[in-house]
Amino acid sequence: MQASKETSYEDFEPLCKWRRDQNCDKLEVRLQGFKRQQLKIQIHSSGILEISGERLMEEGKSKRTISRFRKEFPISEDYQRTQIHAKFYNGILHLVMPKQIPTISAAADENNDGKASSSGTSYLTCLMNNKNMALEIMVLAISLAIVGAYVKKYCQCSLQ
């Protein structure tokens, strides 16, 4: 009859590096020696991102040692939780957490405490936060200016 092996655990704290961008935040977790199958990533309904993992370090006749970790991060409502994705390669877990894109009305409400803006500054602020939309508006304005100049120069409109 074989006796059961004694298991000991070595808990460790992996190195985590946050990078914040305008459209998303990125988290790198250094996990040298781990394989993808040994990692677990969960987003709980309470808004907590949990990353954990276990791997066998050594195994002898009567004892085995397991290295493990567990990290928890609060995830704010600013992120698109369904769009968070992870990749693991070269011993580094890469998580990308896209941020919510603010709507014009939501940005106006935040900037003016629910009051309408007569100057339109909150609208412009929101547009500047969304570079793609601002670029499209610039292209449209330039196109309209070109068409206006063409019409003025080449159309022979007579005023009576």
Salt bridges, closest charged atoms under 4 A:
ASP11 OD1 - ARG68 NE 2.48
GLU13 OE2 - LYS71 NZ 2.38
ASP21 OD2 - LYS26 NZ 3.52
ASP25 OD2 - ARG20 NH1 2.68
ASP25 OD1 - LYS99 NZ 3.48
GLU28 OE2 - ARG19 NH2 3.01
GLU28 OE2 - HIS94 ND1 3.82
GLU50 OE1 - HIS44 NE2 2.80
GLU50 OE2 - ARG70 NE 3.31
GLU59 OE2 - LYS5 NZ 2.86
GLU72 OE2 - ARG70 NH2 2.33
GLU77 OE2 - ARG81 NH2 3.13
